[in-house]
């Protein structure tokens, strides 16, 4: 009952013309910057932050949050249509989204991602409303050893990401881990592999890496092969967007799993939508009855990660709003916005500022409904992008990628890096080396190393810490089980082959 | 009614410039007469939303009102402020481009072996802007209520004191190293990526002590998630009148005060620097700025150019000693 009263209070705050317009502005802006390759939520929120200084704190937060979750809706569009991810987490969506476009099913792919995004986001909002303080306390209790084991499991599960040679996939994971080493060592402060370049002291920029390997590389590849999905007709009927009965079956399960995985990882400070999307993809491939379809246009391979990344950004608000512990850089900027108004996020926020807390929560829901209404009709429009001649489209995309990457750190070095990775990615594609495992290794590597060493520092060097903590032990056992299962299935396969 | 906001973001200014075109107006720059006649640009070596960013935005807004010129805040985050300083040095020495330096700048001097510039010679001080101390805090579950308690307890633990701070080379991290040496305790400084991670470590009880700016963990202190044991400034923090300084708590000769200051290019004319110093002094004295900064746990206080520069030079020496002792220097 209390929840209902609180929610009523929240809706009271946001069902005003001003609040609705600000929410609409936020989510619309979010969708567009999500669609545009390279320009991400962090940049946009940083740029918009000064604008919110003169708004009421609630209005400011509604707008910034709208940009954040709105960008997750838009992020998949360019991945699916052009194989160019709009945001880093959407790089995963390229794997199966683009093959769907090649089969002429772009409309269906965009439709299921929009619905999946809505469900994932809504699921996390429900968690936020019902269990926020409790979940936040659980999330914060995960220590370095637990993080290490969770990330190790993620890396193991993800060894199945690539299509084709497992050896090449493994090589790319290792290469990604190596790239993740670049920068300042978190424990000793020493610079590693920075080659005297100050711009590398903070490590390689994830956006530059993702945009280079996926965006620029894809453009080079299309220019060389000339293979671009052609449209049968530029008229998109509702019918061509609607999934088949079989698609719905794939959709249901992957959507549920994506919501759970995304919400869990979103709550943990330090893991973001990129990791959620990757892990969800790996899970979908593991549980699927048709794993061979992954990488060639699987619906589950698109909805799982897209549901997960939306659930994760929405769940990230749980520790941010209830404990004042933001999960990532974007949340930290939003907290900065609140501080300017003299509002301090922390355990007292809900009791001291119920209007703010419940108002923001209510705005999430309204924002997600707006995004659903906004995005479904846009699908037809986006698909028409494919009818733009490539000689016009590709310079435009390169231009947007350059601006987007530059805007993250105002760094020209990052733009050069993007094009460098573009050339490398092009070579990878030609040689059959999958880029997705590289990106995953890059994201997880530093987390695994950092938490492994921190866990040992905390335990005074005792390795037993990883099996003494129940959470850590649990995840280590699952990792072991996965490895054994993989080994067994290989063995069985070999026996079967011999028998034939 | 709020005054019209004149603090613009960079892209907005780019648009204004494209529309109006102000490239020719720089002819009048260089002499104190008619200064300022065009927008200011202040480079911040951090991303939007942090303490340095928030304070300069608040001050910039009033600087804009006082001088009648828009003030553009340009965030140039990146290791050691190298990107920010390089941008600063590429601007004309006319007082229209300013940079925010912090005690982090003095650490970078030692941390980076070969910087492409000499901060003590290539930049010219204008004024200090804000001063703040750090807070030593523990978890309420630790049962520790004073710094002496903590030190006694740490002496009995095999690994010594465990202190959580943000990344190595930060003021917080070096303050922890300095604390270990001044207090004469053994222990480990454990680095976390962000301030919230430091808070998390404290909440889980995996460390004995966390060192962080008051502003950053104000919420946690106010709500009792973190128990303040001492503050690092020379005097007590007005926001925490009950909490002793580290010296009062029994560790002699330990003072850390963080600062933000405004600098510009070395060749900037004297009268321009004098005018800027005067304006910043007026802005920091405004009751509204005093109050807003105090809410952030920061003291708004200007200085003469020489005062802040002596401070910068002294801090370079201070942190160099700490870093050499902790094996963090010169890469």
Interface residues (C-beta under 8 A of the other chain):
Chain A: X46 X47 X49 X50 X51 X53 X54 X140 X141 X143 X144 X184 X185 X186 X187 X188 X189 X190 X191 X196 X198 X199 X201 X202 X269 X270 X323 X324 X325 X326 X327 X329 X332 X333 X334 X335 X336 X337 X339 X340 X342 X344 X345 X346 X347 X348 X349 X409 X410 X411 X450 X454 X457 X458 X460
Chain B: X2 X5 X7 X8 X9 X10 X11 X47 X48 X49 X50 X53 X54 X57 X58 X73 X74 X75 X76 X77 X78 X79 X80 X82 X83 X111 X112 X114 X115 X158 X159 X162 X167 X168 X169 X173 X188 X190 X191 X192 X193 X194 X196 X197 X199 X200 X203 X204 X206 X207 X215 X218 X219 X220 X222 X223 X225 X295 X296 X328 X331
